[in-house]
């Protein structure tokens, strides 16, 4: 399985033009991303000093075709997908403080 599929989300900025970042039901500075069939949600970035995604972020993961209501968090089962998405977002320079700038 690959993460290099179509992206979709609504957001301004460079990551948004690539379709990476969307809005989350957030508790603090966090982010949400749609990568192919996956939706990743981080409610609060672990690194509050730089407000950038980190491999230490607690991420929820949902398979949208199988779970459109986002009821089953698959992060514990799909650890490699979580790590791949985190690395992608780190590489893209996504900010934890900008959802709809």
Secondary structure, 3 states (H helix, E strand, C coil): CCCCCCECCCCCCHHHHCCCEECCCCCCCCEEEEECCEEEEECCCCCCCCCECCCCCCCEEEECCCCCCCCCCCCCCCHHHHHHHHHHHHHHCCECCCCCC
